[in-house]
Amino acid sequence: MRRIWASALLVGLLSVSCAEREARYLLYTIESKDADGAWISGGFGCTLIDTNGGSGTSEGSAGEGFSVTLQTVRAAAEFTVEVDGKIIEHRVFDDAFLRSTRHETVTFTLPIGEQRYNFRAGDSCDEVFPDAG
């Protein structure tokens, strides 16, 4: 009888734990300005945000004198752009943003030219990678 109760309790705890864990995705496109002033696609990405508070993933790019990073920190994503060791852009995409339909565009100038990232929340990476699968 104890074994049945212990098994039922364990299943119940696992169900609650899984139900509380919710993933959201931060979707983004990257654009660069060409010599004629037109924006051209530089790629796109999708970052999983564990709304239960997981941290640690990081992605980005770097070149001589600059870095662009996106990392997950406590159920949010932090986007940081540094040029010559100084932060020129810093955004936090928190739970409110991840549950909204808002879009945010971040435009900045790097030693290699002007760039912009377009951010929005999504339910899956399929929204930014429509042909994947």
C-alpha positions as a printed Julia matrix, in Angstrom:
133×3 Matrix{Float64}:
  0.0    0.0     0.0
  2.87   2.38    0.82
  4.44   1.7    -2.56
  1.18   2.62   -4.36
  0.88   5.9    -2.39
  4.55   6.74   -2.99
  4.15   6.07   -6.72
  0.99   8.17   -6.89
  2.7   11.0    -5.0
  5.72  10.89   -7.32
  3.52  10.95  -10.44
  1.55  13.86   -8.96
  4.71  15.84   -8.2
  6.12  15.2   -11.67
  2.83  16.34  -13.24
  2.83  19.58  -11.25
  6.51  20.18  -12.03
  5.99  19.66  -15.76
  2.82  21.74  -15.83
  4.6   24.7   -14.22
  7.51  24.62  -16.65
  6.72  26.68  -19.7
  9.05  27.55  -22.53
  8.84  30.7   -24.61
 10.98  31.67  -27.55
 12.64  34.94  -28.47
 12.69  35.2   -32.26
 14.87  37.68  -34.1
 16.09  38.75  -37.51
 19.42  40.43  -38.19
 19.89  43.07  -40.86
 22.84  45.14  -42.07
 22.84  48.33  -44.06
 24.6   48.07  -47.41
 26.63  50.8   -49.17
 23.46  52.13  -50.84
 21.66  52.47  -47.49
 19.32  49.52  -48.04
 18.75  46.96  -45.28
 19.78  43.43  -46.25
 19.11  40.21  -44.36
 21.97  38.95  -42.25
 20.18  35.97  -40.78
 17.74  35.05  -38.06
 17.6   33.15  -34.82
 15.51  31.7   -32.06
 16.42  31.43  -28.38
 14.59  29.18  -25.92
 13.67  30.96  -22.69
 12.78  28.71  -19.75
 10.15  30.75  -17.89
 10.88  28.65  -14.82
 14.09  30.6   -14.32
 16.8   28.62  -16.06
 19.9   30.54  -17.06
 23.07  30.08  -18.94
 22.67  29.88  -22.7
 24.52  32.49  -24.69
 25.04  33.24  -28.34
 26.47  36.11  -30.29
 29.11  37.44  -32.58
 32.29  39.41  -32.19
 34.76  41.25  -34.32
 37.63  43.61  -33.81
 36.45  46.1   -31.22
 32.87  44.87  -30.79
 30.63  42.1   -29.49
 26.92  41.34  -29.78
 25.54  38.84  -27.26
 22.17  37.37  -26.36
 21.99  35.3   -23.2
 19.26  33.84  -21.04
 19.21  34.98  -17.45
 16.52  34.04  -14.92
 13.56  33.51  -17.3
 14.52  36.46  -19.51
 16.89  37.24  -22.36
 19.5   39.99  -22.24
 20.78  41.52  -25.49
 24.0   43.52  -25.2
 26.1   45.33  -27.78
 29.6   46.52  -26.84
 31.97  48.64  -28.9
 35.51  49.22  -27.65
 34.53  47.83  -24.23
 31.56  50.21  -23.78
 27.95  49.05  -23.77
 26.07  50.93  -26.48
 22.83  48.89  -26.35
 21.33  46.73  -23.64
 17.82  45.28  -23.64
 16.08  42.85  -21.31
 13.26  40.78  -22.78
 11.34  39.72  -19.68
  8.27  37.58  -19.05
  5.9   40.42  -19.96
  7.59  40.83  -23.37
  7.74  37.06  -23.94
  3.97  36.79  -23.38
  3.11  39.8   -25.53
  2.74  40.45  -29.23
  5.14  43.39  -29.12
  8.04  43.8   -31.51
 11.22  45.65  -30.66
 13.84  46.85  -33.11
 17.36  47.65  -31.89
 19.53  49.62  -34.33
 23.2   50.32  -33.68
 26.47  51.13  -35.42
 29.45  48.79  -35.27
 32.91  49.29  -36.74
 31.72  47.12  -39.65
 28.58  49.21  -40.29
 25.02  49.74  -39.14
 22.97  46.75  -37.97
 19.53  46.14  -36.58
 17.91  43.26  -34.77
 14.14  42.81  -34.82
 12.84  40.92  -31.77
  9.48  39.32  -30.96
  8.18  36.49  -28.82
  6.88  33.19  -30.16
  5.57  29.8   -29.17
  8.13  27.87  -31.23
 11.14  28.3   -33.46
  8.97  27.24  -36.41
  7.69  30.82  -36.5
 11.13  32.13  -37.46
 12.19  29.01  -39.38
  9.03  28.41  -41.47
 10.7   25.93  -43.82
 12.3   23.82  -41.09
 10.91  20.48  -40.32
